[in-house]
Amino acid sequence: MNDRLIELEVQNFRSLRKITVPLGPLNVLVGPNGAGKTNVLEVFRFLADVIRTDLEPALELRGGFDELVFWGGPKEPASFRIKLKATWTAHSSASAPDEYTLRVERRAQAERGPSLRRHETFQFNRPQEDERRSITVSGQRVSVESISRNRKTSQEHSLGIRRLSSGLSTLPRLSDDEGGDEVATVAERLASFRVFDVDVDRARRPSRFRRRSEVLEDDASNLAAFLVSLEGHGNAVLEQLVEDAKEVLPQLDGLSFEYPSRAASEVVVVLHERGLRRPTQLADASYGTIRLLGLLALLYDPEPPALTCIEEIDHGLHPQALELLVERLREASERTQFLIATHSPAFADRLKPGELLVCERLDDGSSAIPAIPEAKVKEIADSSDDLPLGRGWFSGALGGSL
C-alpha cells in the first residue's frame, strides 16, 4: 500500500510537547498509563472531527484551547501544532510527500481579550517536473505559491473563510490548477480516520439492517448488520472471519442470523456452540467473544479508512487470540494503516522492531514518543534472541516500562 501516512509531528497538544513519529503499515504504542498513547490517537480523532464538523466545533467538543494545549511547564504555550506527511495525492512520493500543517494560536487583544486564530499550510507535488505547490491559509486570506527549478509564482485569494474554519472544507473550491483536487484528497483521507473501540453493550444488541454495503461504526454498534453485509461480499469474507473466530473460540461451530421483524429491518447474530441444545444470541455471549468478533469485523472490512486507531486492542481477550490478531493486522495493513495502543507485553511479544513504538512520560509532564529509535530497538532485539520485544519492554530493557 503506497497510499499512506508516513510521519506525524505534534507540538503542545496535551502531553505531546514535541514529538515526531515515523509511521509504517502497523504501528503499536506501548507504555505505562499516562505515557501519551491515548493522546496520539486523539490527534487523529481531532483531525477527523475538524473535517466532519469544522475546527471550532472540534475544539469546543474537547473543552476548548485550554484543554488541548500542553499543561506542563511554568507558562501555557500560545499555540499547538499538528503536521502530517503522507503519500496520498497522485504525484507524491516518500522523498517528496504531501504535507499538511495546522497551527492554532491564541493572541491577546487589548479590548476583547484573547482570540484564537488558525494557520494552515498544504504542500504537494504537481504533474509538472520539479514543481511543488504550497497553499497557505491565514485569517481569511489564501495564498497559492508554485515553486519549480526555473520559476516561482504566487497569487492570493479571499475565499470568505471564517477565522476558525478549516481550509480543508473550503479550499476544494480552488480550481484544479490551483490544487483543489489535492486538497480534496487530503480532506477525504483525514475525514476517514477511525478511532475504533468496541462498545460491547451496544455491539451485542440487534442492528438496524439498512443496506448491503454497511459501514462498520467506530464502536461496532452495528456489528450484526455489518456481518450480514459481509455475506454478500466476494472471496468468502464472512466464512474466513468465522474460521478465525472458531480458531480462538474452540466451542464455536459457526454463526447465523435471525430477523425478528417480518420486514427484516433488524438483524441478530446467533452463535452455534458445541455441546449446547440451542444456539446463543450475541446478547448472551461473553464480553471477550463480542470484542473478538468486533475486531475481526474491523480487520475484514473490505473498504477500510486511510487509518484505523485502536486503543487497548487486547482488552478482554484470551492470550491465544493475540497471535491470530497480529497476523490478521499485518494482512489488513496492506489495505489500511493501523495505530494501536496496548499495555500487553504478550501482544508486543509478537511484534517486529519496526512495528513497536515505546512511549515514556518525562519529568516535565511531556511524552517521549518514540522513546527509543527503531534502529536501537532492532539492535537490542538482535542481541537478545531469547527475549521477545514485549518482555524486553516490560523489563525496562527498551524503556517505557511500568
For each residue, the residues with C-beta under 8 A, 3 or more apart:
1: 4 25 333 334 335 336 337
2: 87
3: 87 88 306
4: 1 23 25 86 87 88 306 337
5: 8 23 84 85 86 306 307 337
6: 22 23 85 86 87 94 97
7: 20 21 22 23 84 85 97
8: 5 19 20 21 23 40 43 82 83 84
9: 19 20 21 81 82 83 84 85
10: 13 16 18 19 21 40 43 80 81 82 83
11: 16 17 18 77 79 80 81
12: 16 17 18 69 70 77 79 80 81
13: 10 16 39 42 43 46 68 69 70 80 81 82
14: 36 39 42 68 70 71
15: 34 36 39 70 71 72 361 365 366 367
16: 10 11 12 13 19 36 39 40 43 70 366 367 369
17: 11 12 70 72 73 364 365 366 367
18: 10 11 12 366
19: 8 9 10 16 36 40 367 368 369
20: 7 8 9
21: 7 8 9 10 27 40 357 369 370
22: 6 7 374
23: 4 5 6 7 8 27 337 339
24: 27 337 354 355
25: 1 4 330 333 334 337 338
26: 329 330 333 337 338 340 351 355
27: 21 23 24 337 338 339 340 355 357
28: 340 341 342 347 348 351 355 356 357
29: 37 40 339 340 341 342 357 359 369
30: 37 341 342 343 348 356 357 358 359 390 393 400
31: 35 36 37 358 359 360 361 369 371 400
32: 35 343 361 400 401 402
33: 343
34: 15 361
35: 31 32 359 360 361 367 369 400
36: 14 15 16 19 31 39 40 359 361 367 369
37: 29 30 31 40 41 311 341 359
38: 41 42 311 341
39: 13 14 15 16 36 42 43 367
40: 8 10 16 19 21 29 36 37 43 44 339 341 359 369
41: 37 38 44 45 195 309 311 339 341
42: 13 14 38 39 45 46 195
43: 8 10 13 16 39 40 46 47 82
44: 40 41 47 48 193 195 307 309 339
45: 41 42 48 49 193 195 309
46: 13 42 43 49 50 58 62 68 82
47: 43 44 50 51 82 84 102 190 193
48: 44 45 51 52 190 191 192 193 194 195
49: 45 46 52 53 57 58 61
50: 46 47 53 54 55 58 102 166 168 190
51: 47 48 166 168 169 187 190 191
52: 48 49 191
53: 49 50 57 58 61
54: 50 57 58 164 165 166 169
55: 50 58 59 104 118 164 165 166
56: 59 60 164 165
57: 49 53 54 60 61
58: 46 49 50 53 54 55 61 62
59: 55 56 62 64 65 68 104 116 164
60: 56 57 63 64
61: 49 53 57 58
62: 46 58 59 67 68
63: 60 66 67 68
64: 59 60 67 68
65: 59 68 69 80 104 106 116
66: 63 69 76
67: 62 63 64
68: 13 14 46 59 62 63 64 65 80
69: 12 13 65 66 76 77 79 80
70: 12 13 14 15 16 17 73 76 77 80 365 366
71: 14 15 76 365
72: 15 17 364 365 366
73: 17 70 77 364 365
74:
75:
76: 66 69 70 71
77: 11 12 69 70 73 80
78: 105 106 107
79: 11 12 69 103 104 105 106
80: 10 11 12 13 65 68 69 70 77 103 104
81: 9 10 11 12 13 101 102 103 104
82: 8 9 10 13 43 46 47 101 102 103
83: 8 9 10 99 100 101 102
84: 5 7 8 9 47 98 99 100 101
85: 5 6 7 9 97 98 99
86: 4 5 6 92 97 98 100 186 189
87: 2 3 4 6 92 93 94 97 98
88: 3 4 92 98 185 186 189 306
89: 92 98 124 125 181 182 185 186
90: 127
91: 124 125 126 127
92: 86 87 88 89 96 97 98 124 125
93: 87 96 97 125
94: 6 87 97
95:
96: 92 93 125 132
97: 6 7 85 86 87 92 93 94
98: 84 85 86 87 88 89 92 122 123 124 182 186
99: 83 84 85 121 122 123 124
100: 83 84 86 120 121 122 186 190
101: 81 82 83 84 119 120 121
102: 47 50 81 82 83 118 119 120 166
103: 79 80 81 82 118 119 120
104: 55 59 65 79 80 81 116 117 118 119
105: 78 79 116 117 118 119
106: 65 78 79 114 115 116 117
107: 78 114 115 116 117
108: 113 114 115
109: 112 113 114 115
110:
111:
112: 109 115
113: 108 109
114: 106 107 108 109
115: 106 107 108 109 112
116: 59 65 104 105 106 107 163 164
117: 104 105 106 107 138 139 163 164
118: 55 102 103 104 105 137 163 164 165 166
119: 101 102 103 104 105 136 137 138
120: 100 101 102 103 136 137 138 166 167 168
121: 99 100 101 134 135 136 137
122: 98 99 100 133 134 135 167 171 179 182 183 186
123: 98 99 132 133 134 135
124: 89 91 92 98 99 132 133 179 182
125: 89 91 92 93 96 131 132 133
126: 91 131 132 133 146 179
127: 90 91 131
128: 131 148
129: 148
130: 148 149
131: 125 126 127 128 146 147 148
132: 96 123 124 125 126 146 147 148
133: 122 123 124 125 126 144 145 146 147 178 179 182
134: 121 122 123 144 145 146 147
135: 121 122 123 142 143 144 145 167 171 174 178 179 183
136: 119 120 121 142 143 145
137: 118 119 120 121 141 142 161 167 171
138: 117 119 120 141 143
139: 117 163
140: 158 159 160 161 162 163
141: 137 138 156 157 158
142: 135 136 137 156 157 158 159 161 167 171 174
143: 135 136 138 154 155 156 157
144: 133 134 135 154 155 156 157 174 178 179
145: 133 134 135 136 152 153 154
146: 126 131 132 133 134 151 152 153 154
147: 131 132 133 134 152
148: 128 129 130 131 132 151 152
149: 130
150:
151: 146 148
152: 145 146 147 148
153: 145 146
154: 143 144 145 146
155: 143 144 178
156: 141 142 143 144
157: 141 142 143 144 174
158: 140 141 142
159: 140 142 170 171 173 174
160: 140 170
161: 137 140 142 165 167 170
162: 140 165
163: 116 117 118 139 140
164: 54 55 56 59 116 117 118
165: 54 55 56 118 161 162 169 170
166: 50 51 54 55 102 118 120 169 170
167: 120 122 135 137 142 161 170 171 183
168: 50 51 120 171 183 186 187 190
169: 51 54 165 166 172 187
170: 159 160 161 165 166 167 173
171: 122 135 137 142 159 167 168 174 179 180 183
172: 169 180 181 183 184 187
173: 159 170 180
174: 135 142 144 157 159 171 178 179 180 183
175: 178 180
176: 179 180 181
177:
178: 133 135 144 155 174 175
179: 122 124 126 133 135 144 171 174 176 182 183
180: 171 172 173 174 175 176 183 184
181: 89 172 176 184 185
182: 89 98 122 124 133 179 185 186
183: 122 135 167 168 171 172 174 179 180 186 187
184: 172 180 181 187 188
185: 88 89 181 182 188 189
186: 86 88 89 98 100 122 168 182 183 189 190
187: 51 168 169 172 183 184 190 191
188: 184 185 191 192
189: 86 88 185 186 192 193 306 307
190: 47 48 50 51 100 168 186 187 193 306
191: 48 51 52 187 188
192: 48 188 189 305 306 307
193: 44 45 47 48 189 190 305 306 307 308 309
194: 48 218 305 307 308 309
195: 41 42 44 45 48 218 309 310 311
196: 218 219 220 298 308 309 310
197: 218 219 310 311 312
198: 203 219 220 290 291 294 295
199: 202 203 219 220 221
200: 203 204 287 290 291 294 316
201: 204 205
202: 199 205 219 220 221
203: 198 199 200 219 220 221 223 282 290 293 294
204: 200 201 282 283 285 290
205: 201 202 221 283
206: 224 260 266 267 268
207: 221 222 223 224 225 226 266 267
208: 222 225 265 266
209: 214 224 225 228 259 264 265 266 267
210: 214 225
211: 214 229
212: 229 232
213: 229 303
214: 209 210 211 222 225 226 228 229
215: 226 303
216: 220 222 223 226 297 298 301
217: 220 221 222 226
218: 194 195 196 197
219: 196 197 198 199 202 203
220: 196 198 199 202 203 216 217 223 226 294 297 298
221: 199 202 203 205 207 217
222: 207 208 214 216 217 225 226
223: 203 207 216 220 226 227 269 282 290 293 294 297
224: 206 207 209 227 228 257 267 268 269 282
225: 207 208 209 210 214 222 228 229 267
226: 207 214 215 216 217 220 222 223 229 230 297
227: 223 224 230 231 238 241 255 257 269 293 297
228: 209 214 224 225 231 257 267
229: 211 212 213 214 225 226 232 233
230: 226 227 233 237 238 241 297 300 302
231: 227 228 238
232: 212 229
233: 229 230 237 238 302
234: 237
235: 240
236: 239 240
237: 230 233 234 240 241 300 302
238: 227 230 231 233 241 242 300
239: 236 242 243
240: 235 236 237 243 244 300
241: 227 230 237 238 244 245 296 297 300
242: 238 239 245 246 252 254 255
243: 239 240 246 247
244: 240 241 247 248 296 324 328
245: 241 242 248 249 252 255 292 293 296
246: 242 243 249 250 252 253 254
247: 243 244 324
248: 244 245 292 318 320 321 324
249: 245 246 252 289 292
250: 246 274
251: 273 274 275
252: 242 245 246 249 255 271 272 273 274
253: 246 272 273 274
254: 242 246 272
255: 227 242 245 252 269 270 271 272
256: 270 272 279
257: 224 227 228 267 268 269 270
258: 267 268 270 281
259: 209 262 264 266 267 268
260: 206 266 268
261: 264 265 266
262: 259
263:
264: 209 259 261 267
265: 208 209 261
266: 206 207 208 209 259 260 261
267: 206 207 209 224 225 228 257 258 259 264
268: 206 224 257 258 259 260 281 282 283
269: 223 224 227 255 257 281 282 293
270: 255 256 257 258 279 280 281 282
271: 252 255 279 280 281 282 285 289
272: 252 253 254 255 256 279 280
273: 251 252 253 276 279 280
274: 250 251 252 253
275: 251
276: 273 279 280
277:
278:
279: 256 270 271 272 273 276
280: 270 271 272 273 276 284 285
281: 258 268 269 270 271 284 285
282: 203 204 223 224 268 269 270 271 285 290 293
283: 204 205 268
284: 280 281
285: 204 271 280 281 282 289 290
286: 289 290
287: 200 290 291 316
288: 291 292 316 317 318
289: 249 271 285 286 292 293
290: 198 200 203 204 223 282 285 286 287 293 294
291: 198 200 287 288 294 295 315 316 317
292: 245 248 249 288 289 295 296 317 321
293: 203 223 227 245 269 282 289 290 296 297
294: 198 200 203 220 223 290 291 297 298
295: 198 291 292 298 299 310 313 325
296: 241 244 245 292 293 299 300 328
297: 216 220 223 226 227 230 241 293 294 300 301
298: 196 216 220 294 295 301 304 308 310
299: 295 296 325 328 329 331 332
300: 230 237 238 240 241 296 297 328 332
301: 216 297 298 304 332 336
302: 230 233 237
303: 213 215
304: 298 301 308 332 335 336
305: 192 193 194 308 336
306: 3 4 5 88 189 190 192 193 336 337
307: 5 44 189 192 193 194 336 337 338 339
308: 193 194 196 298 304 305 336 337 338 339
309: 41 44 45 193 194 195 196 338 339 340 341
310: 195 196 197 295 298 313 338 339 340 341
311: 37 38 41 195 197 340 341
312: 197 315 341 342 343
313: 295 310 325 340 341 342 347
314: 317 322 325 342 343 344 346 347
315: 291 312
316: 200 287 288 291
317: 288 291 292 314 321 322 325
318: 248 288 321
319: 322 346
320: 248 323 324
321: 248 292 317 318 324 325
322: 314 317 319 325 326 344 346 347 350
323: 320 326 327 350
324: 244 247 248 320 321 327 328
325: 295 299 313 314 317 321 322 328 329 347
326: 322 323 329 330 347 350 351
327: 323 324 330 331
328: 244 296 299 300 324 325 331 332
329: 26 299 325 326 332 333 338 340
330: 25 26 326 327 333 334
331: 299 327 328 334
332: 299 300 301 304 328 329 335 336 338
333: 1 25 26 329 330 336 337 338
334: 1 25 330 331
335: 1 304 332
336: 1 301 304 305 306 307 308 332 333
337: 1 4 5 23 24 25 26 27 306 307 308 333
338: 25 26 27 307 308 309 310 329 332 333
339: 23 27 29 40 41 44 307 308 309 310
340: 26 27 28 29 309 310 311 313 329
341: 28 29 30 37 38 40 41 309 310 311 312 313
342: 28 29 30 312 313 314 347 348
343: 30 32 33 312 314
344: 314 322 347 348 390
345: 348 349 390 391 393 394
346: 314 319 322 349 350 390
347: 28 313 314 322 325 326 342 344 350 351 390
348: 28 30 342 344 345 351 356 388 389 390 393 394
349: 345 346 388 389 390 391
350: 322 323 326 346 347 388 390
351: 26 28 326 347 348 355 356 389 390
352: 355 356 389
353: 356 374 377 378 381 389
354: 24 374 378
355: 24 26 27 28 351 352
356: 28 30 348 351 352 353 377 389 393 398
357: 21 27 28 29 30 369 370
358: 30 31 369 370 371 372 377 393 398 399 400
359: 29 30 31 35 36 37 40 367 368 369 370 371 400
360: 31 35 367 368 369 371 399 400
361: 15 31 32 34 35 36 365 366 367 368
362: 365 366 367 368
363:
364: 17 72 73
365: 15 17 70 71 72 73 361 362
366: 15 16 17 18 70 72 361 362
367: 15 16 17 19 35 36 39 359 360 361 362
368: 19 359 360 361 362 371
369: 16 19 21 29 31 35 36 40 357 358 359 360
370: 21 357 358 359 373 374
371: 31 358 359 360 368 399 400
372: 358 376 377 398 399 400
373: 370 376 377
374: 22 353 354 370 377 378
375: 378 379
376: 372 373 379 380
377: 353 356 358 372 373 374 380 381 389 398
378: 353 354 374 375 381 382
379: 375 376 382 383
380: 376 377 383 384 392 397 398
381: 353 377 378 384 387 389 392
382: 378 379 385
383: 379 380
384: 380 381 387 392 397
385: 382
386:
387: 381 384 391 392 395 397
388: 348 349 350 391 392
389: 348 349 351 352 353 356 377 381 392 393 398
390: 30 344 345 346 347 348 349 350 351 393 394
391: 345 349 387 388 394 395
392: 380 381 384 387 388 389 395 397 398
393: 30 345 348 356 358 389 390 396 397 398 399 400 401
394: 345 348 390 391 401 402
395: 387 391 392 401
396: 393 399 401
397: 380 384 387 392 393
398: 356 358 372 377 380 389 392 393 401
399: 358 360 371 372 393 396
400: 30 31 32 35 358 359 360 371 372 393
401: 32 393 394 395 396 398
402: 32 394
